[in-house]
């Protein structure tokens, strides 16, 4: 069954497609907030943020096994393609 997930390890395990916030960008921002809090900032006063970077990953091995053709326009948008 074709599936879509935001978990990058699921793509490596055979999930068809995945999209989600960049883990690297999220960790970078988390480190910034921890630094501010350790320097005395009040956690309740810290703003809520959305990740500025999102990734699209496509597993072509799974698409082929399912007999699916991924459009070239979607492949061009992908940040990572598993062949």
mmCIF file of the N, C-alpha and C atoms, coordinates in Angstrom:
data_MODEL
# 
_entry.id   MODEL 
# 
loop_
_atom_site.group_PDB 
_atom_site.id 
_atom_site.type_symbol 
_atom_site.label_atom_id 
_atom_site.label_alt_id 
_atom_site.label_comp_id 
_atom_site.label_asym_id 
_atom_site.label_entity_id 
_atom_site.label_seq_id 
_atom_site.pdbx_PDB_ins_code 
_atom_site.Cartn_x 
_atom_site.Cartn_y 
_atom_site.Cartn_z 
_atom_site.occupancy 
_atom_site.B_iso_or_equiv 
_atom_site.pdbx_formal_charge 
_atom_site.auth_seq_id 
_atom_site.auth_comp_id 
_atom_site.auth_asym_id 
_atom_site.auth_atom_id 
_atom_site.pdbx_PDB_model_num 
ATOM 1   N N  . UNK A 1 1  ? 0.843  -1.169 0.000   1.00 0.00 ? 1  UNK A N  1 
ATOM 2   C CA . UNK A 1 1  ? 0.000  0.000  0.000   1.00 0.00 ? 1  UNK A CA 1 
ATOM 3   C C  . UNK A 1 1  ? 0.898  1.245  0.000   1.00 0.00 ? 1  UNK A C  1 
ATOM 4   N N  . UNK A 1 2  ? 0.676  2.196  -0.894  1.00 0.00 ? 2  UNK A N  1 
ATOM 5   C CA . UNK A 1 2  ? 1.471  3.423  -0.892  1.00 0.00 ? 2  UNK A CA 1 
ATOM 6   C C  . UNK A 1 2  ? 1.256  4.178  0.422   1.00 0.00 ? 2  UNK A C  1 
ATOM 7   N N  . UNK A 1 3  ? 2.339  4.641  1.010   1.00 0.00 ? 3  UNK A N  1 
ATOM 8   C CA . UNK A 1 3  ? 2.249  5.362  2.272   1.00 0.00 ? 3  UNK A CA 1 
ATOM 9   C C  . UNK A 1 3  ? 3.107  6.614  2.228   1.00 0.00 ? 3  UNK A C  1 
ATOM 10  N N  . UNK A 1 4  ? 2.753  7.548  3.079   1.00 0.00 ? 4  UNK A N  1 
ATOM 11  C CA . UNK A 1 4  ? 3.424  8.841  3.156   1.00 0.00 ? 4  UNK A CA 1 
ATOM 12  C C  . UNK A 1 4  ? 3.713  9.118  4.616   1.00 0.00 ? 4  UNK A C  1 
ATOM 13  N N  . UNK A 1 5  ? 4.937  9.532  4.927   1.00 0.00 ? 5  UNK A N  1 
ATOM 14  C CA . UNK A 1 5  ? 5.318  9.746  6.322   1.00 0.00 ? 5  UNK A CA 1 
ATOM 15  C C  . UNK A 1 5  ? 6.237  10.948 6.438   1.00 0.00 ? 5  UNK A C  1 
ATOM 16  N N  . UNK A 1 6  ? 6.314  11.512 7.619   1.00 0.00 ? 6  UNK A N  1 
ATOM 17  C CA . UNK A 1 6  ? 7.248  12.590 7.896   1.00 0.00 ? 6  UNK A CA 1 
ATOM 18  C C  . UNK A 1 6  ? 8.511  12.099 8.567   1.00 0.00 ? 6  UNK A C  1 
ATOM 19  N N  . UNK A 1 7  ? 8.606  10.807 8.799   1.00 0.00 ? 7  UNK A N  1 
ATOM 20  C CA . UNK A 1 7  ? 9.751  10.214 9.495   1.00 0.00 ? 7  UNK A CA 1 
ATOM 21  C C  . UNK A 1 7  ? 10.801 9.766  8.483   1.00 0.00 ? 7  UNK A C  1 
ATOM 22  N N  . UNK A 1 8  ? 11.993 10.397 8.474   1.00 0.00 ? 8  UNK A N  1 
ATOM 23  C CA . UNK A 1 8  ? 13.016 10.048 7.476   1.00 0.00 ? 8  UNK A CA 1 
ATOM 24  C C  . UNK A 1 8  ? 13.439 8.585  7.497   1.00 0.00 ? 8  UNK A C  1 
ATOM 25  N N  . UNK A 1 9  ? 13.487 7.948  8.660   1.00 0.00 ? 9  UNK A N  1 
ATOM 26  C CA . UNK A 1 9  ? 13.908 6.543  8.692   1.00 0.00 ? 9  UNK A CA 1 
ATOM 27  C C  . UNK A 1 9  ? 12.886 5.633  8.026   1.00 0.00 ? 9  UNK A C  1 
ATOM 28  N N  . UNK A 1 10 ? 11.634 6.067  7.981   1.00 0.00 ? 10 UNK A N  1 
ATOM 29  C CA . UNK A 1 10 ? 10.605 5.271  7.309   1.00 0.00 ? 10 UNK A CA 1 
ATOM 30  C C  . UNK A 1 10 ? 10.859 5.213  5.805   1.00 0.00 ? 10 UNK A C  1 
ATOM 31  N N  . UNK A 1 11 ? 11.397 6.275  5.234   1.00 0.00 ? 11 UNK A N  1 
ATOM 32  C CA . UNK A 1 11 ? 11.705 6.303  3.803   1.00 0.00 ? 11 UNK A CA 1 
ATOM 33  C C  . UNK A 1 11 ? 12.793 5.269  3.508   1.00 0.00 ? 11 UNK A C  1 
ATOM 34  N N  . UNK A 1 12 ? 13.812 5.229  4.356   1.00 0.00 ? 12 UNK A N  1 
ATOM 35  C CA . UNK A 1 12 ? 14.894 4.255  4.171   1.00 0.00 ? 12 UNK A CA 1 
ATOM 36  C C  . UNK A 1 12 ? 14.385 2.829  4.316   1.00 0.00 ? 12 UNK A C  1 
ATOM 37  N N  . UNK A 1 13 ? 13.339 2.639  5.117   1.00 0.00 ? 13 UNK A N  1 
ATOM 38  C CA . UNK A 1 13 ? 12.794 1.299  5.364   1.00 0.00 ? 13 UNK A CA 1 
ATOM 39  C C  . UNK A 1 13 ? 11.792 0.863  4.300   1.00 0.00 ? 13 UNK A C  1 
ATOM 40  N N  . UNK A 1 14 ? 11.469 1.754  3.335   1.00 0.00 ? 14 UNK A N  1 
ATOM 41  C CA . UNK A 1 14 ? 10.586 1.357  2.248   1.00 0.00 ? 14 UNK A CA 1 
ATOM 42  C C  . UNK A 1 14 ? 9.335  2.183  2.072   1.00 0.00 ? 14 UNK A C  1 
ATOM 43  N N  . UNK A 1 15 ? 9.125  3.210  2.884   1.00 0.00 ? 15 UNK A N  1 
ATOM 44  C CA . UNK A 1 15 ? 7.967  4.094  2.718   1.00 0.00 ? 15 UNK A CA 1 
ATOM 45  C C  . UNK A 1 15 ? 8.079  4.780  1.358   1.00 0.00 ? 15 UNK A C  1 
ATOM 46  N N  . UNK A 1 16 ? 6.972  4.991  0.691   1.00 0.00 ? 16 UNK A N  1 
ATOM 47  C CA . UNK A 1 16 ? 6.982  5.567  -0.655  1.00 0.00 ? 16 UNK A CA 1 
ATOM 48  C C  . UNK A 1 16 ? 7.486  7.000  -0.670  1.00 0.00 ? 16 UNK A C  1 
ATOM 49  N N  . UNK A 1 17 ? 6.887  7.851  0.152   1.00 0.00 ? 17 UNK A N  1 
ATOM 50  C CA . UNK A 1 17 ? 7.254  9.270  0.161   1.00 0.00 ? 17 UNK A CA 1 
ATOM 51  C C  . UNK A 1 17 ? 7.203  9.808  1.577   1.00 0.00 ? 17 UNK A C  1 
ATOM 52  N N  . UNK A 1 18 ? 7.942  10.884 1.773   1.00 0.00 ? 18 UNK A N  1 
ATOM 53  C CA . UNK A 1 18 ? 7.910  11.532 3.068   1.00 0.00 ? 18 UNK A CA 1 
ATOM 54  C C  . UNK A 1 18 ? 8.185  13.015 2.926   1.00 0.00 ? 18 UNK A C  1 
ATOM 55  N N  . UNK A 1 19 ? 7.548  13.785 3.760   1.00 0.00 ? 19 UNK A N  1 
ATOM 56  C CA . UNK A 1 19 ? 7.785  15.230 3.798   1.00 0.00 ? 19 UNK A CA 1 
ATOM 57  C C  . UNK A 1 19 ? 7.660  15.671 5.238   1.00 0.00 ? 19 UNK A C  1 
ATOM 58  N N  . UNK A 1 20 ? 8.513  16.575 5.616   1.00 0.00 ? 20 UNK A N  1 
ATOM 59  C CA . UNK A 1 20 ? 8.452  17.065 6.982   1.00 0.00 ? 20 UNK A CA 1 
ATOM 60  C C  . UNK A 1 20 ? 9.498  18.117 7.241   1.00 0.00 ? 20 UNK A C  1 
ATOM 61  N N  . UNK A 1 21 ? 9.471  18.642 8.434   1.00 0.00 ? 21 UNK A N  1 
ATOM 62  C CA . UNK A 1 21 ? 10.431 19.658 8.833   1.00 0.00 ? 21 UNK A CA 1 
ATOM 63  C C  . UNK A 1 21 ? 11.837 19.066 8.830   1.00 0.00 ? 21 UNK A C  1 
ATOM 64  N N  . UNK A 1 22 ? 12.791 19.871 8.438   1.00 0.00 ? 22 UNK A N  1 
ATOM 65  C CA . UNK A 1 22 ? 14.183 19.451 8.443   1.00 0.00 ? 22 UNK A CA 1 
ATOM 66  C C  . UNK A 1 22 ? 14.634 19.210 9.881   1.00 0.00 ? 22 UNK A C  1 
ATOM 67  N N  . UNK A 1 23 ? 15.101 18.014 10.151  1.00 0.00 ? 23 UNK A N  1 
ATOM 68  C CA . UNK A 1 23 ? 15.574 17.687 11.495  1.00 0.00 ? 23 UNK A CA 1 
ATOM 69  C C  . UNK A 1 23 ? 16.791 18.535 11.839  1.00 0.00 ? 23 UNK A C  1 
ATOM 70  N N  . UNK A 1 24 ? 17.688 18.735 10.887  1.00 0.00 ? 24 UNK A N  1 
ATOM 71  C CA . UNK A 1 24 ? 18.885 19.534 11.140  1.00 0.00 ? 24 UNK A CA 1 
ATOM 72  C C  . UNK A 1 24 ? 18.517 20.970 11.502  1.00 0.00 ? 24 UNK A C  1 
ATOM 73  N N  . UNK A 1 25 ? 17.591 21.564 10.755  1.00 0.00 ? 25 UNK A N  1 
ATOM 74  C CA . UNK A 1 25 ? 17.176 22.939 11.042  1.00 0.00 ? 25 UNK A CA 1 
ATOM 75  C C  . UNK A 1 25 ? 16.475 23.024 12.390  1.00 0.00 ? 25 UNK A C  1 
ATOM 76  N N  . UNK A 1 26 ? 15.648 22.038 12.713  1.00 0.00 ? 26 UNK A N  1 
ATOM 77  C CA . UNK A 1 26 ? 14.943 22.022 13.996  1.00 0.00 ? 26 UNK A CA 1 
ATOM 78  C C  . UNK A 1 26 ? 15.917 21.901 15.161  1.00 0.00 ? 26 UNK A C  1 
ATOM 79  N N  . UNK A 1 27 ? 16.929 21.052 15.014  1.00 0.00 ? 27 UNK A N  1 
ATOM 80  C CA . UNK A 1 27 ? 17.931 20.892 16.080  1.00 0.00 ? 27 UNK A CA 1 
ATOM 81  C C  . UNK A 1 27 ? 18.738 22.169 16.261  1.00 0.00 ? 27 UNK A C  1 
ATOM 82  N N  . UNK A 1 28 ? 19.043 22.832 15.163  1.00 0.00 ? 28 UNK A N  1 
ATOM 83  C CA . UNK A 1 28 ? 19.790 24.092 15.232  1.00 0.00 ? 28 UNK A CA 1 
ATOM 84  C C  . UNK A 1 28 ? 19.002 25.132 16.028  1.00 0.00 ? 28 UNK A C  1 
ATOM 85  N N  . UNK A 1 29 ? 17.705 25.246 15.746  1.00 0.00 ? 29 UNK A N  1 
ATOM 86  C CA . UNK A 1 29 ? 16.875 26.213 16.468  1.00 0.00 ? 29 UNK A CA 1 
ATOM 87  C C  . UNK A 1 29 ? 16.695 25.800 17.926  1.00 0.00 ? 29 UNK A C  1 
ATOM 88  N N  . UNK A 1 30 ? 16.583 24.507 18.184  1.00 0.00 ? 30 UNK A N  1 
ATOM 89  C CA . UNK A 1 30 ? 16.443 24.033 19.564  1.00 0.00 ? 30 UNK A CA 1 
ATOM 90  C C  . UNK A 1 30 ? 17.687 24.403 20.364  1.00 0.00 ? 30 UNK A C  1 
ATOM 91  N N  . UNK A 1 31 ? 18.863 24.250 19.767  1.00 0.00 ? 31 UNK A N  1 
ATOM 92  C CA . UNK A 1 31 ? 20.111 24.612 20.454  1.00 0.00 ? 31 UNK A CA 1 
ATOM 93  C C  . UNK A 1 31 ? 20.126 26.105 20.767  1.00 0.00 ? 31 UNK A C  1 
ATOM 94  N N  . UNK A 1 32 ? 19.625 26.909 19.855  1.00 0.00 ? 32 UNK A N  1 
ATOM 95  C CA . UNK A 1 32 ? 19.550 28.361 20.081  1.00 0.00 ? 32 UNK A CA 1 
ATOM 96  C C  . UNK A 1 32 ? 18.676 28.650 21.310  1.00 0.00 ? 32 UNK A C  1 
ATOM 97  N N  . UNK A 1 33 ? 17.508 28.000 21.398  1.00 0.00 ? 33 UNK A N  1 
ATOM 98  C CA . UNK A 1 33 ? 16.603 28.234 22.526  1.00 0.00 ? 33 UNK A CA 1 
ATOM 99  C C  . UNK A 1 33 ? 17.200 27.730 23.842  1.00 0.00 ? 33 UNK A C  1 
ATOM 100 N N  . UNK A 1 34 ? 17.856 26.592 23.825  1.00 0.00 ? 34 UNK A N  1 
ATOM 101 C CA . UNK A 1 34 ? 18.501 26.071 25.037  1.00 0.00 ? 34 UNK A CA 1 
ATOM 102 C C  . UNK A 1 34 ? 19.571 27.051 25.505  1.00 0.00 ? 34 UNK A C  1 
ATOM 103 N N  . UNK A 1 35 ? 20.348 27.568 24.565  1.00 0.00 ? 35 UNK A N  1 
ATOM 104 C CA . UNK A 1 35 ? 21.383 28.543 24.900  1.00 0.00 ? 35 UNK A CA 1 
ATOM 105 C C  . UNK A 1 35 ? 20.772 29.770 25.578  1.00 0.00 ? 35 UNK A C  1 
ATOM 106 N N  . UNK A 1 36 ? 19.692 30.290 25.026  1.00 0.00 ? 36 UNK A N  1 
ATOM 107 C CA . UNK A 1 36 ? 19.033 31.471 25.604  1.00 0.00 ? 36 UNK A CA 1 
ATOM 108 C C  . UNK A 1 36 ? 18.499 31.180 27.006  1.00 0.00 ? 36 UNK A C  1 
ATOM 109 N N  . UNK A 1 37 ? 17.907 30.014 27.183  1.00 0.00 ? 37 UNK A N  1 
ATOM 110 C CA . UNK A 1 37 ? 17.330 29.648 28.490  1.00 0.00 ? 37 UNK A CA 1 
ATOM 111 C C  . UNK A 1 37 ? 18.433 29.458 29.528  1.00 0.00 ? 37 UNK A C  1 
ATOM 112 N N  . UNK A 1 38 ? 19.544 28.824 29.117  1.00 0.00 ? 38 UNK A N  1 
ATOM 113 C CA . UNK A 1 38 ? 20.664 28.643 30.041  1.00 0.00 ? 38 UNK A CA 1 
ATOM 114 C C  . UNK A 1 38 ? 21.316 29.968 30.426  1.00 0.00 ? 38 UNK A C  1 
ATOM 115 N N  . UNK A 1 39 ? 21.136 30.966 29.583  1.00 0.00 ? 39 UNK A N  1 
ATOM 116 C CA . UNK A 1 39 ? 21.673 32.303 29.882  1.00 0.00 ? 39 UNK A CA 1 
ATOM 117 C C  . UNK A 1 39 ? 20.667 33.163 30.645  1.00 0.00 ? 39 UNK A C  1 
ATOM 118 N N  . UNK A 1 40 ? 19.530 32.564 31.057  1.00 0.00 ? 40 UNK A N  1 
ATOM 119 C CA . UNK A 1 40 ? 18.596 33.275 31.920  1.00 0.00 ? 40 UNK A CA 1 
ATOM 120 C C  . UNK A 1 40 ? 17.262 33.666 31.320  1.00 0.00 ? 40 UNK A C  1 
ATOM 121 N N  . UNK A 1 41 ? 17.045 33.405 30.055  1.00 0.00 ? 41 UNK A N  1 
ATOM 122 C CA . UNK A 1 41 ? 15.755 33.750 29.449  1.00 0.00 ? 41 UNK A CA 1 
ATOM 123 C C  . UNK A 1 41 ? 14.655 32.872 30.043  1.00 0.00 ? 41 UNK A C  1 
ATOM 124 N N  . UNK A 1 42 ? 13.473 33.426 30.193  1.00 0.00 ? 42 UNK A N  1 
ATOM 125 C CA . UNK A 1 42 ? 12.337 32.679 30.723  1.00 0.00 ? 42 UNK A CA 1 
ATOM 126 C C  . UNK A 1 42 ? 11.729 31.835 29.601  1.00 0.00 ? 42 UNK A C  1 
ATOM 127 N N  . UNK A 1 43 ? 11.622 30.522 29.791  1.00 0.00 ? 43 UNK A N  1 
ATOM 128 C CA . UNK A 1 43 ? 11.055 29.666 28.735  1.00 0.00 ? 43 UNK A CA 1 
ATOM 129 C C  . UNK A 1 43 ? 9.656  30.103 28.291  1.00 0.00 ? 43 UNK A C  1 
ATOM 130 N N  . UNK A 1 44 ? 8.847  30.586 29.213  1.00 0.00 ? 44 UNK A N  1 
ATOM 131 C CA . UNK A 1 44 ? 7.478  30.992 28.874  1.00 0.00 ? 44 UNK A CA 1 
ATOM 132 C C  . UNK A 1 44 ? 7.451  32.190 27.927  1.00 0.00 ? 44 UNK A C  1 
ATOM 133 N N  . UNK A 1 45 ? 8.529  32.950 27.895  1.00 0.00 ? 45 UNK A N  1 
ATOM 134 C CA . UNK A 1 45 ? 8.589  34.138 27.035  1.00 0.00 ? 45 UNK A CA 1 
ATOM 135 C C  . UNK A 1 45 ? 9.202  33.857 25.667  1.00 0.00 ? 45 UNK A C  1 
ATOM 136 N N  . UNK A 1 46 ? 9.635  32.639 25.441  1.00 0.00 ? 46 UNK A N  1 
ATOM 137 C CA . UNK A 1 46 ? 10.232 32.292 24.152  1.00 0.00 ? 46 UNK A CA 1 
ATOM 138 C C  . UNK A 1 46 ? 9.122  32.077 23.125  1.00 0.00 ? 46 UNK A C  1 
ATOM 139 N N  . UNK A 1 47 ? 9.297  32.568 21.916  1.00 0.00 ? 47 UNK A N  1 
ATOM 140 C CA . UNK A 1 47 ? 8.258  32.388 20.894  1.00 0.00 ? 47 UNK A CA 1 
ATOM 141 C C  . UNK A 1 47 ? 8.190  30.958 20.376  1.00 0.00 ? 47 UNK A C  1 
ATOM 142 N N  . UNK A 1 48 ? 7.040  30.593 19.861  1.00 0.00 ? 48 UNK A N  1 
ATOM 143 C CA . UNK A 1 48 ? 6.869  29.301 19.191  1.00 0.00 ? 48 UNK A CA 1 
ATOM 144 C C  . UNK A 1 48 ? 7.232  29.513 17.727  1.00 0.00 ? 48 UNK A C  1 
ATOM 145 N N  . UNK A 1 49 ? 8.009  28.608 17.184  1.00 0.00 ? 49 UNK A N  1 
ATOM 146 C CA . UNK A 1 49 ? 8.450  28.745 15.793  1.00 0.00 ? 49 UNK A CA 1 
ATOM 147 C C  . UNK A 1 49 ? 8.109  27.497 14.996  1.00 0.00 ? 49 UNK A C  1 
ATOM 148 N N  . UNK A 1 50 ? 7.966  27.703 13.721  1.00 0.00 ? 50 UNK A N  1 
ATOM 149 C CA . UNK A 1 50 ? 7.813  26.594 12.775  1.00 0.00 ? 50 UNK A CA 1 
ATOM 150 C C  . UNK A 1 50 ? 9.138  26.465 12.046  1.00 0.00 ? 50 UNK A C  1 
ATOM 151 N N  . UNK A 1 51 ? 9.534  25.267 11.735  1.00 0.00 ? 51 UNK A N  1 
ATOM 152 C CA . UNK A 1 51 ? 10.791 25.064 11.017  1.00 0.00 ? 51 UNK A CA 1 
ATOM 153 C C  . UNK A 1 51 ? 10.772 25.827 9.699   1.00 0.00 ? 51 UNK A C  1 
ATOM 154 N N  . UNK A 1 52 ? 11.859 26.518 9.392   1.00 0.00 ? 52 UNK A N  1 
ATOM 155 C CA . UNK A 1 52 ? 11.901 27.266 8.127   1.00 0.00 ? 52 UNK A CA 1 
ATOM 156 C C  . UNK A 1 52 ? 12.197 26.367 6.929   1.00 0.00 ? 52 UNK A C  1 
ATOM 157 N N  . UNK A 1 53 ? 12.602 25.134 7.180   1.00 0.00 ? 53 UNK A N  1 
ATOM 158 C CA . UNK A 1 53 ? 13.024 24.243 6.108   1.00 0.00 ? 53 UNK A CA 1 
ATOM 159 C C  . UNK A 1 53 ? 12.254 22.927 6.172   1.00 0.00 ? 53 UNK A C  1 
ATOM 160 N N  . UNK A 1 54 ? 11.731 22.517 5.021   1.00 0.00 ? 54 UNK A N  1 
ATOM 161 C CA . UNK A 1 54 ? 11.026 21.244 4.916   1.00 0.00 ? 54 UNK A CA 1 
ATOM 162 C C  . UNK A 1 54 ? 11.682 20.408 3.826   1.00 0.00 ? 54 UNK A C  1 
ATOM 163 N N  . UNK A 1 55 ? 11.655 19.101 3.993   1.00 0.00 ? 55 UNK A N  1 
ATOM 164 C CA . UNK A 1 55 ? 12.274 18.182 3.035   1.00 0.00 ? 55 UNK A CA 1 
ATOM 165 C C  . UNK A 1 55 ? 11.218 17.259 2.429   1.00 0.00 ? 55 UNK A C  1 
ATOM 166 N N  . UNK A 1 56 ? 11.415 16.934 1.151   1.00 0.00 ? 56 UNK A N  1 
ATOM 167 C CA . UNK A 1 56 ? 10.590 15.951 0.456   1.00 0.00 ? 56 UNK A CA 1 
ATOM 168 C C  . UNK A 1 56 ? 11.514 14.819 0.027   1.00 0.00 ? 56 UNK A C  1 
ATOM 169 N N  . UNK A 1 57 ? 11.158 13.596 0.402   1.00 0.00 ? 57 UNK A N  1 
ATOM 170 C CA . UNK A 1 57 ? 11.954 12.430 0.047   1.00 0.00 ? 57 UNK A CA 1 
ATOM 171 C C  . UNK A 1 57 ? 11.071 11.418 -0.671  1.00 0.00 ? 57 UNK A C  1 
ATOM 172 N N  . UNK A 1 58 ? 11.629 10.776 -1.681  1.00 0.00 ? 58 UNK A N  1 
ATOM 173 C CA . UNK A 1 58 ? 10.878 9.818  -2.496  1.00 0.00 ? 58 UNK A CA 1 
ATOM 174 C C  . UNK A 1 58 ? 11.688 8.540  -2.630  1.00 0.00 ? 58 UNK A C  1 
ATOM 175 N N  . UNK A 1 59 ? 11.036 7.403  -2.428  1.00 0.00 ? 59 UNK A N  1 
ATOM 176 C CA . UNK A 1 59 ? 11.681 6.101  -2.561  1.00 0.00 ? 59 UNK A CA 1 
ATOM 177 C C  . UNK A 1 59 ? 11.229 5.496  -3.897  1.00 0.00 ? 59 UNK A C  1 
ATOM 178 N N  . UNK A 1 60 ? 12.086 5.596  -4.908  1.00 0.00 ? 60 UNK A N  1 
ATOM 179 C CA . UNK A 1 60 ? 11.749 5.071  -6.234  1.00 0.00 ? 60 UNK A CA 1 
ATOM 180 C C  . UNK A 1 60 ? 11.740 3.549  -6.272  1.00 0.00 ? 60 UNK A C  1 
ATOM 181 N N  . UNK A 1 61 ? 12.503 2.904  -5.382  1.00 0.00 ? 61 UNK A N  1 
ATOM 182 C CA . UNK A 1 61 ? 12.468 1.437  -5.315  1.00 0.00 ? 61 UNK A CA 1 
ATOM 183 C C  . UNK A 1 61 ? 11.066 0.975  -4.928  1.00 0.00 ? 61 UNK A C  1 
ATOM 184 N N  . UNK A 1 62 ? 10.464 1.650  -3.963  1.00 0.00 ? 62 UNK A N  1 
ATOM 185 C CA . UNK A 1 62 ? 9.108  1.296  -3.539  1.00 0.00 ? 62 UNK A CA 1 
ATOM 186 C C  . UNK A 1 62 ? 8.106  1.620  -4.636  1.00 0.00 ? 62 UNK A C  1 
ATOM 187 N N  . UNK A 1 63 ? 8.272  2.775  -5.297  1.00 0.00 ? 63 UNK A N  1 
ATOM 188 C CA . UNK A 1 63 ? 7.364  3.145  -6.389  1.00 0.00 ? 63 UNK A CA 1 
ATOM 189 C C  . UNK A 1 63 ? 7.405  2.082  -7.489  1.00 0.00 ? 63 UNK A C  1 
ATOM 190 N N  . UNK A 1 64 ? 8.595  1.624  -7.829  1.00 0.00 ? 64 UNK A N  1 
ATOM 191 C CA . UNK A 1 64 ? 8.728  0.603  -8.873  1.00 0.00 ? 64 UNK A CA 1 
ATOM 192 C C  . UNK A 1 64 ? 8.062  -0.705 -8.434  1.00 0.00 ? 64 UNK A C  1 
ATOM 193 N N  . UNK A 1 65 ? 8.261  -1.090 -7.172  1.00 0.00 ? 65 UNK A N  1 
ATOM 194 C CA . UNK A 1 65 ? 7.663  -2.331 -6.664  1.00 0.00 ? 65 UNK A CA 1 
ATOM 195 C C  . UNK A 1 65 ? 6.138  -2.263 -6.683  1.00 0.00 ? 65 UNK A C  1 
ATOM 196 N N  . UNK A 1 66 ? 5.592  -1.053 -6.526  1.00 0.00 ? 66 UNK A N  1 
ATOM 197 C CA . UNK A 1 66 ? 4.135  -0.869 -6.542  1.00 0.00 ? 66 UNK A CA 1 
ATOM 198 C C  . UNK A 1 66 ? 3.594  -0.602 -7.948  1.00 0.00 ? 66 UNK A C  1 
ATOM 199 N N  . UNK A 1 67 ? 4.491  -0.490 -8.924  1.00 0.00 ? 67 UNK A N  1 
ATOM 200 C CA . UNK A 1 67 ? 4.073  -0.211 -10.291 1.00 0.00 ? 67 UNK A CA 1 
ATOM 201 C C  . UNK A 1 67 ? 3.647  1.230  -10.488 1.00 0.00 ? 67 UNK A C  1 
ATOM 202 N N  . UNK A 1 68 ? 4.195  2.137  -9.678  1.00 0.00 ? 68 UNK A N  1 
ATOM 203 C CA . UNK A 1 68 ? 3.837  3.557  -9.764  1.00 0.00 ? 68 UNK A CA 1 
ATOM 204 C C  . UNK A 1 68 ? 4.904  4.346  -10.508 1.00 0.00 ? 68 UNK A C  1 
ATOM 205 N N  . UNK A 1 69 ? 4.473  5.341  -11.238 1.00 0.00 ? 69 UNK A N  1 
ATOM 206 C CA . UNK A 1 69 ? 5.386  6.262  -11.895 1.00 0.00 ? 69 UNK A CA 1 
ATOM 207 C C  . UNK A 1 69 ? 5.276  7.610  -11.194 1.00 0.00 ? 69 UNK A C  1 
ATOM 208 N N  . UNK A 1 70 ? 6.383  8.098  -10.694 1.00 0.00 ? 70 UNK A N  1 
ATOM 209 C CA . UNK A 1 70 ? 6.407  9.398  -10.023 1.00 0.00 ? 70 UNK A CA 1 
ATOM 210 C C  . UNK A 1 70 ? 6.655  10.456 -11.097 1.00 0.00 ? 70 UNK A C  1 
ATOM 211 N N  . UNK A 1 71 ? 5.787  11.466 -11.187 1.00 0.00 ? 71 UNK A N  1 
ATOM 212 C CA . UNK A 1 71 ? 5.980  12.505 -12.206 1.00 0.00 ? 71 UNK A CA 1 
ATOM 213 C C  . UNK A 1 71 ? 7.320  13.222 -12.063 1.00 0.00 ? 71 UNK A C  1 
ATOM 214 N N  . UNK A 1 72 ? 7.916  13.566 -13.180 1.00 0.00 ? 72 UNK A N  1 
ATOM 215 C CA . UNK A 1 72 ? 9.205  14.264 -13.188 1.00 0.00 ? 72 UNK A CA 1 
ATOM 216 C C  . UNK A 1 72 ? 9.114  15.578 -12.415 1.00 0.00 ? 72 UNK A C  1 
ATOM 217 N N  . UNK A 1 73 ? 7.979  16.255 -12.494 1.00 0.00 ? 73 UNK A N  1 
ATOM 218 C CA . UNK A 1 73 ? 7.812  17.526 -11.780 1.00 0.00 ? 73 UNK A CA 1 
ATOM 219 C C  . UNK A 1 73 ? 7.938  17.339 -10.266 1.00 0.00 ? 73 UNK A C  1 
ATOM 220 N N  . UNK A 1 74 ? 7.485  16.200 -9.752  1.00 0.00 ? 74 UNK A N  1 
ATOM 221 C CA . UNK A 1 74 ? 7.605  15.911 -8.326  1.00 0.00 ? 74 UNK A CA 1 
ATOM 222 C C  . UNK A 1 74 ? 9.038  15.500 -7.979  1.00 0.00 ? 74 UNK A C  1 
ATOM 223 N N  . UNK A 1 75 ? 9.668  14.742 -8.852  1.00 0.00 ? 75 UNK A N  1 
ATOM 224 C CA . UNK A 1 75 ? 11.054 14.331 -8.626  1.00 0.00 ? 75 UNK A CA 1 
ATOM 225 C C  . UNK A 1 75 ? 11.987 15.541 -8.563  1.00 0.00 ? 75 UNK A C  1 
ATOM 226 N N  . UNK A 1 76 ? 11.697 16.562 -9.350  1.00 0.00 ? 76 UNK A N  1 
ATOM 227 C CA . UNK A 1 76 ? 12.526 17.775 -9.347  1.00 0.00 ? 76 UNK A CA 1 
ATOM 228 C C  . UNK A 1 76 ? 12.408 18.535 -8.030  1.00 0.00 ? 76 UNK A C  1 
ATOM 229 N N  . UNK A 1 77 ? 11.314 18.366 -7.325  1.00 0.00 ? 77 UNK A N  1 
ATOM 230 C CA . UNK A 1 77 ? 11.112 19.047 -6.044  1.00 0.00 ? 77 UNK A CA 1 
ATOM 231 C C  . UNK A 1 77 ? 11.750 18.295 -4.875  1.00 0.00 ? 77 UNK A C  1 
ATOM 232 N N  . UNK A 1 78 ? 12.076 17.032 -5.088  1.00 0.00 ? 78 UNK A N  1 
ATOM 233 C CA . UNK A 1 78 ? 12.560 16.176 -3.991  1.00 0.00 ? 78 UNK A CA 1 
ATOM 234 C C  . UNK A 1 78 ? 13.953 16.608 -3.525  1.00 0.00 ? 78 UNK A C  1 
ATOM 235 N N  . UNK A 1 79 ? 14.138 16.561 -2.209  1.00 0.00 ? 79 UNK A N  1 
ATOM 236 C CA . UNK A 1 79 ? 15.439 16.837 -1.617  1.00 0.00 ? 79 UNK A CA 1 
ATOM 237 C C  . UNK A 1 79 ? 16.310 15.584 -1.609  1.00 0.00 ? 79 UNK A C  1 
ATOM 238 N N  . UNK A 1 80 ? 15.659 14.420 -1.584  1.00 0.00 ? 80 UNK A N  1 
ATOM 239 C CA . UNK A 1 80 ? 16.382 13.147 -1.583  1.00 0.00 ? 80 UNK A CA 1 
ATOM 240 C C  . UNK A 1 80 ? 15.549 12.114 -2.306  1.00 0.00 ? 80 UNK A C  1 
ATOM 241 N N  . UNK A 1 81 ? 16.203 11.344 -3.175  1.00 0.00 ? 81 UNK A N  1 
ATOM 242 C CA . UNK A 1 81 ? 15.538 10.278 -3.914  1.00 0.00 ? 81 UNK A CA 1 
ATOM 243 C C  . UNK A 1 81 ? 16.323 8.990  -3.670  1.00 0.00 ? 81 UNK A C  1 
ATOM 244 N N  . UNK A 1 82 ? 15.615 7.963  -3.230  1.00 0.00 ? 82 UNK A N  1 
ATOM 245 C CA . UNK A 1 82 ? 16.237 6.653  -3.046  1.00 0.00 ? 82 UNK A CA 1 
ATOM 246 C C  . UNK A 1 82 ? 15.975 5.841  -4.298  1.00 0.00 ? 82 UNK A C  1 
ATOM 247 N N  . UNK A 1 83 ? 17.053 5.417  -4.933  1.00 0.00 ? 83 UNK A N  1 
ATOM 248 C CA . UNK A 1 83 ? 16.921 4.641  -6.161  1.00 0.00 ? 83 UNK A CA 1 
ATOM 249 C C  . UNK A 1 83 ? 17.282 3.233  -5.844  1.00 0.00 ? 83 UNK A C  1 
# 
